[in-house]
Amino acid sequence: MGVEDLLNKILETIRARIRNGEFTERALARRMAVSQAHMHNVLKGVRSLTPPLADRLTAELGISLTALIGHGTGDGA
């Protein structure tokens, strides 16, 4: 699993949590101290998820990188 794959897994996890009603896009943006427009564009893929924002999101939301890696394709790459 490469860095790009890991960033995509982080975004997938966050999108799922928003769909499940755990928090809103607006609340997440406020929590991360970024504009709602920026968060929306990151979640929709218009803007890239930067490693610093990914680090903040995983720490703030308790997303385990180990769990994300464990859900990979199993190709060993």
All heavy atoms as a GROMACS GRO file, in nm:
protein
  580
    1MET      N    1   0.085  -0.118   0.000
    1MET     CA    2   0.000   0.000   0.000
    1MET      C    3   0.089   0.123   0.000
    1MET      O    4   0.177   0.137   0.083
    1MET     CB    5  -0.090   0.000   0.124
    1MET     CG    6  -0.174   0.126   0.136
    1MET     SD    7  -0.285   0.131   0.275
    1MET     CE    8  -0.411   0.020   0.221
    2GLY      N    9   0.064   0.213  -0.095
    2GLY     CA   10   0.140   0.336  -0.105
    2GLY      C   11   0.074   0.450  -0.029
    2GLY      O   12  -0.037   0.436   0.026
    3VAL      N   13   0.141   0.562  -0.027
    3VAL     CA   14   0.091   0.680   0.044
    3VAL      C   15  -0.042   0.725  -0.016
    3VAL      O   16  -0.136   0.757   0.057
    3VAL     CB   17   0.195   0.794   0.039
    3VAL    CG1   18   0.138   0.922   0.097
    3VAL    CG2   19   0.321   0.753   0.113
    4GLU      N   20  -0.052   0.726  -0.147
    4GLU     CA   21  -0.176   0.767  -0.214
    4GLU      C   22  -0.292   0.677  -0.171
    4GLU      O   23  -0.402   0.725  -0.143
    4GLU     CB   24  -0.158   0.760  -0.366
    4GLU     CG   25  -0.276   0.811  -0.442
    4GLU     CD   26  -0.261   0.957  -0.479
    4GLU    OE1   27  -0.155   1.014  -0.460
    4GLU    OE2   28  -0.361   1.011  -0.526
    5ASP      N   29  -0.268   0.547  -0.163
    5ASP     CA   30  -0.371   0.453  -0.119
    5ASP      C   31  -0.413   0.482   0.024
    5ASP      O   32  -0.531   0.477   0.058
    5ASP     CB   33  -0.321   0.308  -0.128
    5ASP     CG   34  -0.293   0.265  -0.271
    5ASP    OD1   35  -0.363   0.311  -0.363
    5ASP    OD2   36  -0.198   0.186  -0.289
    6LEU      N   37  -0.316   0.511   0.109
    6LEU     CA   38  -0.344   0.540   0.249
    6LEU      C   39  -0.427   0.668   0.262
    6LEU      O   40  -0.526   0.671   0.338
    6LEU     CB   41  -0.214   0.552   0.327
    6LEU     CG   42  -0.227   0.564   0.478
    6LEU    CD1   43  -0.304   0.447   0.538
    6LEU    CD2   44  -0.089   0.573   0.540
    7LEU      N   45  -0.393   0.771   0.186
    7LEU     CA   46  -0.470   0.895   0.190
    7LEU      C   47  -0.613   0.870   0.142
    7LEU      O   48  -0.709   0.924   0.199
    7LEU     CB   49  -0.402   1.003   0.104
    7LEU     CG   50  -0.268   1.055   0.156
    7LEU    CD1   51  -0.206   1.150   0.055
    7LEU    CD2   52  -0.282   1.120   0.292
    8ASN      N   53  -0.630   0.788   0.040
    8ASN     CA   54  -0.764   0.754  -0.009
    8ASN      C   55  -0.844   0.678   0.096
    8ASN      O   56  -0.964   0.700   0.112
    8ASN     CB   57  -0.757   0.675  -0.139
    8ASN     CG   58  -0.719   0.763  -0.256
    8ASN    OD1   59  -0.748   0.882  -0.259
    8ASN    ND2   60  -0.652   0.704  -0.354
    9LYS      N   61  -0.779   0.588   0.169
    9LYS     CA   62  -0.847   0.513   0.276
    9LYS      C   63  -0.893   0.607   0.387
    9LYS      O   64  -1.001   0.589   0.443
    9LYS     CB   65  -0.755   0.405   0.333
    9LYS     CG   66  -0.728   0.292   0.240
    9LYS     CD   67  -0.822   0.182   0.270
    9LYS     CE   68  -0.787   0.062   0.185
    9LYS     NZ   69  -0.901  -0.024   0.171
   10ILE      N   70  -0.809   0.705   0.420
   10ILE     CA   71  -0.847   0.803   0.522
   10ILE      C   72  -0.972   0.878   0.477
   10ILE      O   73  -1.068   0.892   0.554
   10ILE     CB   74  -0.731   0.901   0.550
   10ILE    CG1   75  -0.615   0.827   0.618
   10ILE    CG2   76  -0.779   1.018   0.636
   10ILE    CD1   77  -0.486   0.906   0.623
   11LEU      N   78  -0.973   0.924   0.352
   11LEU     CA   79  -1.089   0.995   0.300
   11LEU      C   80  -1.214   0.906   0.297
   11LEU      O   81  -1.323   0.951   0.333
   11LEU     CB   82  -1.060   1.050   0.160
   11LEU     CG   83  -0.964   1.169   0.156
   11LEU    CD1   84  -0.931   1.204   0.011
   11LEU    CD2   85  -1.022   1.288   0.228
   12GLU      N   86  -1.199   0.781   0.256
   12GLU     CA   87  -1.312   0.688   0.253
   12GLU      C   88  -1.370   0.670   0.393
   12GLU      O   89  -1.493   0.669   0.411
   12GLU     CB   90  -1.268   0.552   0.201
   12GLU     CG   91  -1.239   0.546   0.053
   12GLU     CD   92  -1.179   0.412   0.012
   12GLU    OE1   93  -1.193   0.312   0.086
   12GLU    OE2   94  -1.117   0.408  -0.095
   13THR      N   95  -1.284   0.658   0.491
   13THR     CA   96  -1.327   0.641   0.629
   13THR      C   97  -1.404   0.763   0.678
   13THR      O   98  -1.510   0.751   0.740
   13THR     CB   99  -1.205   0.615   0.721
   13THR    OG1  100  -1.139   0.496   0.675
   13THR    CG2  101  -1.246   0.598   0.865
   14ILE      N  102  -1.353   0.881   0.648
   14ILE     CA  103  -1.419   1.005   0.690
   14ILE      C  104  -1.553   1.021   0.620
   14ILE      O  105  -1.654   1.055   0.684
   14ILE     CB  106  -1.327   1.126   0.666
   14ILE    CG1  107  -1.207   1.117   0.760
   14ILE    CG2  108  -1.404   1.257   0.687
   14ILE    CD1  109  -1.097   1.215   0.728
   15ARG      N  110  -1.557   0.994   0.490
   15ARG     CA  111  -1.685   1.004   0.417
   15ARG      C  112  -1.789   0.909   0.475
   15ARG      O  113  -1.906   0.946   0.489
   15ARG     CB  114  -1.662   0.972   0.269
   15ARG     CG  115  -1.588   1.078   0.194
   15ARG     CD  116  -1.573   1.038   0.047
   15ARG     NE  117  -1.473   1.118  -0.019
   15ARG     CZ  118  -1.364   1.070  -0.078
   15ARG    NH1  119  -1.342   0.941  -0.084
   15ARG    NH2  120  -1.279   1.152  -0.135
   16ALA      N  121  -1.747   0.789   0.509
   16ALA     CA  122  -1.840   0.691   0.568
   16ALA      C  123  -1.892   0.740   0.702
   16ALA      O  124  -2.012   0.726   0.732
   16ALA     CB  125  -1.771   0.556   0.584
   17ARG      N  126  -1.806   0.800   0.782
   17ARG     CA  127  -1.848   0.849   0.913
   17ARG      C  128  -1.944   0.968   0.899
   17ARG      O  129  -2.037   0.981   0.978
   17ARG     CB  130  -1.726   0.884   0.997
   17ARG     CG  131  -1.651   0.756   1.038
   17ARG     CD  132  -1.518   0.781   1.103
   17ARG     NE  133  -1.532   0.833   1.237
   17ARG     CZ  134  -1.430   0.849   1.321
   17ARG    NH1  135  -1.307   0.816   1.284
   17ARG    NH2  136  -1.450   0.899   1.440
   18ILE      N  137  -1.925   1.050   0.797
   18ILE     CA  138  -2.019   1.159   0.770
   18ILE      C  139  -2.153   1.101   0.726
   18ILE      O  140  -2.259   1.142   0.775
   18ILE     CB  141  -1.962   1.256   0.666
   18ILE    CG1  142  -1.846   1.337   0.726
   18ILE    CG2  143  -2.071   1.351   0.613
   18ILE    CD1  144  -1.768   1.420   0.627
   19ARG      N  145  -2.151   1.004   0.635
   19ARG     CA  146  -2.275   0.940   0.589
   19ARG      C  147  -2.350   0.875   0.704
   19ARG      O  148  -2.473   0.875   0.707
   19ARG     CB  149  -2.244   0.833   0.483
   19ARG     CG  150  -2.231   0.884   0.344
   19ARG     CD  151  -2.231   0.772   0.241
   19ARG     NE  152  -2.138   0.665   0.270
   19ARG     CZ  153  -2.010   0.660   0.234
   19ARG    NH1  154  -1.959   0.759   0.165
   19ARG    NH2  155  -1.934   0.558   0.266
   20ASN      N  156  -2.276   0.819   0.800
   20ASN     CA  157  -2.339   0.753   0.914
   20ASN      C  158  -2.388   0.852   1.019
   20ASN      O  159  -2.444   0.811   1.120
   20ASN     CB  160  -2.241   0.655   0.979
   20ASN     CG  161  -2.215   0.535   0.891
   20ASN    OD1  162  -2.298   0.498   0.808
   20ASN    ND2  163  -2.100   0.472   0.907
   21GLY      N  164  -2.364   0.980   0.998
   21GLY     CA  165  -2.415   1.082   1.088
   21GLY      C  166  -2.331   1.107   1.211
   21GLY      O  167  -2.377   1.172   1.305
   22GLU      N  168  -2.209   1.058   1.212
   22GLU     CA  169  -2.122   1.079   1.328
   22GLU      C  170  -2.090   1.227   1.346
   22GLU      O  171  -2.080   1.276   1.458
   22GLU     CB  172  -1.994   0.997   1.312
   22GLU     CG  173  -1.908   0.997   1.435
   22GLU     CD  174  -1.790   0.902   1.423
   22GLU    OE1  175  -1.803   0.797   1.358
   22GLU    OE2  176  -1.686   0.935   1.480
   23PHE      N  177  -2.073   1.297   1.236
   23PHE     CA  178  -2.052   1.442   1.236
   23PHE      C  179  -2.083   1.493   1.096
   23PHE      O  180  -2.098   1.415   1.003
   23PHE     CB  181  -1.909   1.480   1.277
   23PHE     CG  182  -1.801   1.398   1.212
   23PHE    CD1  183  -1.759   1.423   1.082
   23PHE    CD2  184  -1.741   1.294   1.281
   23PHE    CE1  185  -1.661   1.346   1.023
   23PHE    CE2  186  -1.642   1.216   1.222
   23PHE     CZ  187  -1.602   1.243   1.092
   24THR      N  188  -2.095   1.624   1.084
   24THR     CA  189  -2.120   1.684   0.953
   24THR      C  190  -1.989   1.734   0.894
   24THR      O  191  -1.890   1.752   0.965
   24THR     CB  192  -2.218   1.803   0.964
   24THR    OG1  193  -2.156   1.905   1.043
   24THR    CG2  194  -2.351   1.760   1.026
   25GLU      N  195  -1.995   1.761   0.767
   25GLU     CA  196  -1.879   1.818   0.698
   25GLU      C  197  -1.842   1.953   0.761
   25GLU      O  198  -1.725   1.983   0.784
   25GLU     CB  199  -1.916   1.836   0.551
   25GLU     CG  200  -1.804   1.869   0.460
   25GLU     CD  201  -1.853   1.876   0.316
   25GLU    OE1  202  -1.868   1.769   0.254
   25GLU    OE2  203  -1.875   1.988   0.267
   26ARG      N  204  -1.943   2.031   0.792
   26ARG     CA  205  -1.921   2.162   0.853
   26ARG      C  206  -1.857   2.149   0.991
   26ARG      O  207  -1.763   2.221   1.024
   26ARG     CB  208  -2.054   2.237   0.863
   26ARG     CG  209  -2.040   2.374   0.920
   26ARG     CD  210  -2.173   2.444   0.921
   26ARG     NE  211  -2.157   2.578   0.975
   26ARG     CZ  212  -2.255   2.660   0.999
   26ARG    NH1  213  -2.379   2.623   0.972
   26ARG    NH2  214  -2.232   2.778   1.048
   27ALA      N  215  -1.909   2.057   1.072
   27ALA     CA  216  -1.853   2.036   1.206
   27ALA      C  217  -1.709   1.987   1.197
   27ALA      O  218  -1.624   2.027   1.277
   27ALA     CB  219  -1.938   1.937   1.284
   28LEU      N  220  -1.681   1.901   1.101
   28LEU     CA  221  -1.544   1.851   1.083
   28LEU      C  222  -1.451   1.965   1.044
   28LEU      O  223  -1.340   1.976   1.098
   28LEU     CB  224  -1.541   1.741   0.977
   28LEU     CG  225  -1.404   1.683   0.944
   28LEU    CD1  226  -1.342   1.618   1.068
   28LEU    CD2  227  -1.416   1.582   0.830
   29ALA      N  228  -1.495   2.050   0.953
   29ALA     CA  229  -1.413   2.165   0.911
   29ALA      C  230  -1.384   2.255   1.030
   29ALA      O  231  -1.269   2.297   1.051
   29ALA     CB  232  -1.485   2.243   0.801
   30ARG      N  233  -1.485   2.280   1.110
   30ARG     CA  234  -1.467   2.364   1.228
   30ARG      C  235  -1.368   2.300   1.324
   30ARG      O  236  -1.279   2.366   1.378
   30ARG     CB  237  -1.602   2.385   1.296
   30ARG     CG  238  -1.602   2.490   1.403
   30ARG     CD  239  -1.740   2.516   1.457
   30ARG     NE  240  -1.824   2.574   1.351
   30ARG     CZ  241  -1.956   2.560   1.346
   30ARG    NH1  242  -2.019   2.491   1.438
   30ARG    NH2  243  -2.025   2.616   1.251
   31ARG      N  244  -1.382   2.170   1.344
   31ARG     CA  245  -1.293   2.095   1.435
   31ARG      C  246  -1.148   2.098   1.387
   31ARG      O  247  -1.055   2.100   1.468
   31ARG     CB  248  -1.346   1.951   1.440
   31ARG     CG  249  -1.300   1.868   1.552
   31ARG     CD  250  -1.386   1.743   1.554
   31ARG     NE  251  -1.330   1.642   1.639
   31ARG     CZ  252  -1.382   1.523   1.658
   31ARG    NH1  253  -1.494   1.490   1.598
   31ARG    NH2  254  -1.324   1.437   1.738
   32MET      N  255  -1.130   2.098   1.254
   32MET     CA  256  -0.996   2.097   1.196
   32MET      C  257  -0.940   2.237   1.172
   32MET      O  258  -0.828   2.253   1.126
   32MET     CB  259  -0.996   2.023   1.061
   32MET     CG  260  -1.024   1.875   1.070
   32MET     SD  261  -0.891   1.788   1.156
   32MET     CE  262  -0.970   1.754   1.310
   33ALA      N  263  -1.023   2.338   1.201
   33ALA     CA  264  -0.984   2.479   1.181
   33ALA      C  265  -0.949   2.509   1.035
   33ALA      O  266  -0.851   2.576   1.005
   33ALA     CB  267  -0.870   2.518   1.274
   34VAL      N  268  -1.031   2.454   0.945
   34VAL     CA  269  -1.021   2.488   0.803
   34VAL      C  270  -1.159   2.532   0.758
   34VAL      O  271  -1.260   2.505   0.825
   34VAL     CB  272  -0.971   2.369   0.717
   34VAL    CG1  273  -0.834   2.324   0.760
   34VAL    CG2  274  -1.069   2.252   0.719
   35SER      N  275  -1.166   2.599   0.644
   35SER     CA  276  -1.296   2.643   0.596
   35SER      C  277  -1.380   2.523   0.553
   35SER      O  278  -1.326   2.419   0.512
   35SER     CB  279  -1.280   2.740   0.479
   35SER     OG  280  -1.238   2.673   0.363
   36GLN      N  281  -1.511   2.540   0.561
   36GLN     CA  282  -1.601   2.434   0.518
   36GLN      C  283  -1.582   2.408   0.369
   36GLN      O  284  -1.585   2.293   0.324
   36GLN     CB  285  -1.746   2.472   0.549
   36GLN     CG  286  -1.846   2.359   0.526
   36GLN     CD  287  -1.895   2.351   0.383
   36GLN    OE1  288  -1.904   2.452   0.314
   36GLN    NE2  289  -1.925   2.231   0.338
   37ALA      N  290  -1.557   2.514   0.291
   37ALA     CA  291  -1.536   2.498   0.147
   37ALA      C  292  -1.412   2.414   0.119
   37ALA      O  293  -1.413   2.326   0.032
   37ALA     CB  294  -1.523   2.635   0.080
   38HIS      N  295  -1.306   2.438   0.195
   38HIS     CA  296  -1.183   2.359   0.176
   38HIS      C  297  -1.208   2.212   0.210
   38HIS      O  298  -1.169   2.123   0.134
   38HIS     CB  299  -1.069   2.416   0.260
   38HIS     CG  300  -0.942   2.341   0.244
   38HIS    ND1  301  -0.862   2.353   0.132
   38HIS    CD2  302  -0.880   2.249   0.324
   38HIS    CE1  303  -0.757   2.273   0.145
   38HIS    NE2  304  -0.766   2.209   0.259
   39MET      N  305  -1.273   2.188   0.324
   39MET     CA  306  -1.301   2.049   0.365
   39MET      C  307  -1.388   1.980   0.260
   39MET      O  308  -1.363   1.865   0.224
   39MET     CB  309  -1.368   2.046   0.502
   39MET     CG  310  -1.388   1.907   0.557
   39MET     SD  311  -1.235   1.811   0.578
   39MET     CE  312  -1.153   1.906   0.704
   40HIS      N  313  -1.488   2.050   0.211
   40HIS     CA  314  -1.576   1.994   0.108
   40HIS      C  315  -1.495   1.955  -0.016
   40HIS      O  316  -1.512   1.845  -0.069
   40HIS     CB  317  -1.684   2.097   0.071
   40HIS     CG  318  -1.771   2.054  -0.042
   40HIS    ND1  319  -1.876   1.967  -0.024
   40HIS    CD2  320  -1.768   2.084  -0.175
   40HIS    CE1  321  -1.935   1.945  -0.142
   40HIS    NE2  322  -1.871   2.015  -0.233
   41ASN      N  323  -1.407   2.045  -0.059
   41ASN     CA  324  -1.326   2.017  -0.178
   41ASN      C  325  -1.230   1.901  -0.157
   41ASN      O  326  -1.207   1.822  -0.249
   41ASN     CB  327  -1.252   2.143  -0.222
   41ASN     CG  328  -1.343   2.244  -0.287
   41ASN    OD1  329  -1.444   2.209  -0.346
   41ASN    ND2  330  -1.308   2.370  -0.273
   42VAL      N  331  -1.176   1.888  -0.039
   42VAL     CA  332  -1.088   1.774  -0.008
   42VAL      C  333  -1.169   1.644  -0.011
   42VAL      O  334  -1.128   1.546  -0.073
   42VAL     CB  335  -1.018   1.793   0.129
   42VAL    CG1  336  -0.951   1.664   0.174
   42VAL    CG2  337  -0.917   1.906   0.122
   43LEU      N  338  -1.285   1.644   0.053
   43LEU     CA  339  -1.367   1.523   0.059
   43LEU      C  340  -1.421   1.483  -0.078
   43LEU      O  341  -1.441   1.364  -0.104
   43LEU     CB  342  -1.482   1.542   0.158
   43LEU     CG  343  -1.438   1.553   0.304
   43LEU    CD1  344  -1.556   1.593   0.391
   43LEU    CD2  345  -1.377   1.423   0.353
   44LYS      N  346  -1.444   1.579  -0.165
   44LYS     CA  347  -1.494   1.550  -0.299
   44LYS      C  348  -1.383   1.522  -0.400
   44LYS      O  349  -1.411   1.487  -0.514
   44LYS     CB  350  -1.580   1.667  -0.350
   44LYS     CG  351  -1.707   1.689  -0.271
   44LYS     CD  352  -1.797   1.568  -0.278
   44LYS     CE  353  -1.922   1.591  -0.199
   44LYS     NZ  354  -2.005   1.473  -0.185
   45GLY      N  355  -1.257   1.539  -0.358
   45GLY     CA  356  -1.147   1.510  -0.447
   45GLY      C  357  -1.106   1.625  -0.537
   45GLY      O  358  -1.022   1.607  -0.625
   46VAL      N  359  -1.164   1.742  -0.517
   46VAL     CA  360  -1.128   1.858  -0.597
   46VAL      C  361  -0.989   1.908  -0.555
   46VAL      O  362  -0.911   1.950  -0.638
   46VAL     CB  363  -1.233   1.971  -0.580
   46VAL    CG1  364  -1.190   2.100  -0.650
   46VAL    CG2  365  -1.368   1.924  -0.631
   47ARG      N  366  -0.961   1.900  -0.426
   47ARG     CA  367  -0.830   1.935  -0.371
   47ARG      C  368  -0.770   1.810  -0.309
   47ARG      O  369  -0.842   1.723  -0.261
   47ARG     CB  370  -0.841   2.045  -0.266
   47ARG     CG  371  -0.895   2.176  -0.323
   47ARG     CD  372  -0.888   2.286  -0.221
   47ARG     NE  373  -0.753   2.311  -0.179
   47ARG     CZ  374  -0.680   2.415  -0.215
   47ARG    NH1  375  -0.732   2.505  -0.295
   47ARG    NH2  376  -0.557   2.432  -0.172
   48SER      N  377  -0.639   1.804  -0.308
   48SER     CA  378  -0.571   1.688  -0.252
   48SER      C  379  -0.569   1.693  -0.099
   48SER      O  380  -0.560   1.801  -0.040
   48SER     CB  381  -0.426   1.683  -0.301
   48SER     OG  382  -0.423   1.666  -0.439
   49LEU      N  383  -0.575   1.576  -0.038
   49LEU     CA  384  -0.555   1.566   0.106
   49LEU      C  385  -0.405   1.569   0.130
   49LEU      O  386  -0.332   1.481   0.085
   49LEU     CB  387  -0.614   1.434   0.159
   49LEU     CG  388  -0.590   1.405   0.307
   49LEU    CD1  389  -0.652   1.514   0.395
   49LEU    CD2  390  -0.647   1.268   0.343
   50THR      N  391  -0.360   1.673   0.198
   50THR     CA  392  -0.217   1.687   0.224
   50THR      C  393  -0.178   1.601   0.343
   50THR      O  394  -0.261   1.576   0.432
   50THR     CB  395  -0.180   1.833   0.253
   50THR    OG1  396  -0.249   1.876   0.371
   50THR    CG2  397  -0.214   1.924   0.135
   51PRO      N  398  -0.055   1.555   0.347
   51PRO     CA  399  -0.010   1.477   0.463
   51PRO      C  400  -0.030   1.548   0.598
   51PRO      O  401  -0.076   1.484   0.693
   51PRO     CB  402   0.138   1.448   0.433
   51PRO     CG  403   0.141   1.442   0.283
   51PRO     CD  404   0.047   1.553   0.239
   52PRO      N  405  -0.003   1.679   0.608
   52PRO     CA  406  -0.028   1.744   0.738
   52PRO      C  407  -0.176   1.740   0.780
   52PRO      O  408  -0.207   1.713   0.897
   52PRO     CB  409   0.019   1.888   0.718
   52PRO     CG  410   0.119   1.879   0.607
   52PRO     CD  411   0.067   1.770   0.517
   53LEU      N  412  -0.267   1.763   0.686
   53LEU     CA  413  -0.409   1.757   0.720
   53LEU      C  414  -0.449   1.612   0.750
   53LEU      O  415  -0.527   1.587   0.841
   53LEU     CB  416  -0.496   1.815   0.608
   53LEU     CG  417  -0.647   1.818   0.636
   53LEU    CD1  418  -0.680   1.891   0.766
   53LEU    CD2  419  -0.721   1.880   0.518
   54ALA      N  420  -0.395   1.518   0.676
   54ALA     CA  421  -0.423   1.376   0.702
   54ALA      C  422  -0.379   1.339   0.844
   54ALA      O  423  -0.452   1.270   0.915
   54ALA     CB  424  -0.353   1.288   0.600
   55ASP      N  425  -0.262   1.387   0.885
   55ASP     CA  426  -0.213   1.360   1.021
   55ASP      C  427  -0.308   1.417   1.125
   55ASP      O  428  -0.341   1.351   1.224
   55ASP     CB  429  -0.074   1.420   1.043
   55ASP     CG  430   0.036   1.343   0.974
   55ASP    OD1  431   0.014   1.227   0.934
   55ASP    OD2  432   0.146   1.401   0.960
   56ARG      N  433  -0.354   1.541   1.103
   56ARG     CA  434  -0.446   1.604   1.198
   56ARG      C  435  -0.579   1.531   1.203
   56ARG      O  436  -0.635   1.510   1.311
   56ARG     CB  437  -0.466   1.750   1.160
   56ARG     CG  438  -0.343   1.835   1.188
   56ARG     CD  439  -0.353   1.978   1.138
   56ARG     NE  440  -0.479   2.044   1.165
   56ARG     CZ  441  -0.535   2.132   1.082
   56ARG    NH1  442  -0.476   2.165   0.969
   56ARG    NH2  443  -0.650   2.189   1.113
   57LEU      N  444  -0.631   1.492   1.087
   57LEU     CA  445  -0.759   1.420   1.083
   57LEU      C  446  -0.750   1.286   1.155
   57LEU      O  447  -0.839   1.254   1.235
   57LEU     CB  448  -0.802   1.398   0.937
   57LEU     CG  449  -0.856   1.521   0.864
   57LEU    CD1  450  -0.858   1.497   0.714
   57LEU    CD2  451  -0.994   1.556   0.916
   58THR      N  452  -0.646   1.210   1.127
   58THR     CA  453  -0.636   1.079   1.191
   58THR      C  454  -0.619   1.092   1.342
   58THR      O  455  -0.679   1.015   1.418
   58THR     CB  456  -0.520   0.995   1.132
   58THR    OG1  457  -0.398   1.068   1.141
   58THR    CG2  458  -0.548   0.957   0.988
   59ALA      N  459  -0.542   1.190   1.386
   59ALA     CA  460  -0.523   1.209   1.530
   59ALA      C  461  -0.653   1.255   1.597
   59ALA      O  462  -0.695   1.200   1.699
   59ALA     CB  463  -0.412   1.311   1.555
   60GLU      N  464  -0.718   1.353   1.538
   60GLU     CA  465  -0.840   1.411   1.597
   60GLU      C  466  -0.956   1.313   1.598
   60GLU      O  467  -1.035   1.309   1.691
   60GLU     CB  468  -0.878   1.538   1.522
   60GLU     CG  469  -0.999   1.610   1.575
   60GLU     CD  470  -0.979   1.673   1.712
   60GLU    OE1  471  -0.865   1.708   1.747
   60GLU    OE2  472  -1.079   1.685   1.785
   61LEU      N  473  -0.965   1.232   1.492
   61LEU     CA  474  -1.079   1.140   1.479
   61LEU      C  475  -1.048   0.998   1.528
   61LEU      O  476  -1.133   0.911   1.522
   61LEU     CB  477  -1.125   1.135   1.333
   61LEU     CG  478  -1.172   1.269   1.275
   61LEU    CD1  479  -1.206   1.254   1.129
   61LEU    CD2  480  -1.290   1.325   1.354
   62GLY      N  481  -0.926   0.976   1.574
   62GLY     CA  482  -0.890   0.845   1.627
   62GLY      C  483  -0.887   0.737   1.520
   62GLY      O  484  -0.922   0.622   1.547
   63ILE      N  485  -0.845   0.772   1.401
   63ILE     CA  486  -0.836   0.675   1.291
   63ILE      C  487  -0.701   0.606   1.301
   63ILE      O  488  -0.597   0.671   1.296
   63ILE     CB  489  -0.853   0.744   1.154
   63ILE    CG1  490  -0.991   0.808   1.144
   63ILE    CG2  491  -0.830   0.645   1.041
   63ILE    CD1  492  -1.010   0.895   1.022
   64SER      N  493  -0.704   0.476   1.313
   64SER     CA  494  -0.581   0.398   1.326
   64SER      C  495  -0.522   0.366   1.189
   64SER      O  496  -0.587   0.303   1.105
   64SER     CB  497  -0.613   0.267   1.399
   64SER     OG  498  -0.508   0.175   1.383
   65LEU      N  499  -0.400   0.412   1.168
   65LEU     CA  500  -0.333   0.381   1.041
   65LEU      C  501  -0.310   0.231   1.027
   65LEU      O  502  -0.317   0.176   0.917
   65LEU     CB  503  -0.202   0.458   1.031
   65LEU     CG  504  -0.215   0.610   1.028
   65LEU    CD1  505  -0.077   0.675   1.017
   65LEU    CD2  506  -0.305   0.655   0.916
   66THR      N  507  -0.286   0.165   1.137
   66THR     CA  508  -0.266   0.020   1.135
   66THR      C  509  -0.392  -0.049   1.083
   66THR      O  510  -0.384  -0.141   1.001
   66THR     CB  511  -0.231  -0.032   1.275
   66THR    OG1  512  -0.121   0.042   1.325
   66THR    CG2  513  -0.197  -0.179   1.272
   67ALA      N  514  -0.508  -0.005   1.128
   67ALA     CA  515  -0.634  -0.063   1.082
   67ALA      C  516  -0.655  -0.036   0.934
   67ALA      O  517  -0.702  -0.123   0.860
   67ALA     CB  518  -0.750  -0.010   1.164
   68LEU      N  519  -0.620   0.085   0.890
   68LEU     CA  520  -0.636   0.119   0.748
   68LEU      C  521  -0.547   0.032   0.661
   68LEU      O  522  -0.588  -0.018   0.557
   68LEU     CB  523  -0.602   0.266   0.724
   68LEU     CG  524  -0.700   0.369   0.782
   68LEU    CD1  525  -0.645   0.508   0.759
   68LEU    CD2  526  -0.837   0.354   0.724
   69ILE      N  527  -0.425   0.012   0.704
   69ILE     CA  528  -0.330  -0.071   0.628
   69ILE      C  529  -0.376  -0.216   0.628
   69ILE      O  530  -0.366  -0.285   0.527
   69ILE     CB  531  -0.188  -0.057   0.685
   69ILE    CG1  532  -0.136   0.084   0.659
   69ILE    CG2  533  -0.094  -0.161   0.625
   69ILE    CD1  534  -0.009   0.120   0.732
   70GLY      N  535  -0.432  -0.261   0.739
   70GLY     CA  536  -0.482  -0.397   0.750
   70GLY      C  537  -0.596  -0.427   0.658
   70GLY      O  538  -0.622  -0.542   0.626
   71HIS      N  539  -0.665  -0.322   0.609
   71HIS     CA  540  -0.776  -0.340   0.516
   71HIS      C  541  -0.735  -0.324   0.372
   71HIS      O  542  -0.817  -0.298   0.286
   71HIS     CB  543  -0.890  -0.241   0.549
   71HIS     CG  544  -0.955  -0.270   0.679
   71HIS    ND1  545  -0.954  -0.181   0.783
   71HIS    CD2  546  -1.019  -0.379   0.724
   71HIS    CE1  547  -1.017  -0.233   0.886
   71HIS    NE2  548  -1.057  -0.353   0.853
   72GLY      N  549  -0.606  -0.341   0.344
   72GLY     CA  550  -0.554  -0.326   0.207
   72GLY      C  551  -0.594  -0.442   0.119
   72GLY      O  552  -0.670  -0.531   0.158
   73THR      N  553  -0.538  -0.444   0.001
   73THR     CA  554  -0.574  -0.546  -0.098
   73THR      C  555  -0.506  -0.678  -0.073
   73THR      O  556  -0.542  -0.778  -0.133
   73THR     CB  557  -0.535  -0.498  -0.240
   73THR    OG1  558  -0.394  -0.476  -0.244
   73THR    CG2  559  -0.610  -0.371  -0.277
   74GLY      N  560  -0.404  -0.678   0.014
   74GLY     CA  561  -0.336  -0.803   0.042
   74GLY      C  562  -0.236  -0.840  -0.065
   74GLY      O  563  -0.188  -0.954  -0.069
   75ASP      N  564  -0.199  -0.746  -0.153
   75ASP     CA  565  -0.106  -0.780  -0.260
   75ASP      C  566   0.038  -0.773  -0.216
   75ASP      O  567   0.128  -0.807  -0.292
   75ASP     CB  568  -0.129  -0.691  -0.383
   75ASP     CG  569  -0.109  -0.543  -0.354
   75ASP    OD1  570  -0.062  -0.508  -0.244
   75ASP    OD2  571  -0.139  -0.462  -0.444
   76GLY      N  572   0.062  -0.727  -0.091
   76GLY     CA  573   0.197  -0.727  -0.037
   76GLY      C  574   0.284  -0.614  -0.089
   76GLY      O  575   0.400  -0.604  -0.057
   77ALA      N  576   0.229  -0.528  -0.173
   77ALA     CA  577   0.306  -0.417  -0.229
   77ALA      C  578   0.313  -0.300  -0.134
   77ALA      O  579   0.233  -0.277  -0.054
   77ALA     CB  580   0.247  -0.374  -0.361
   0.00000   0.00000   0.00000
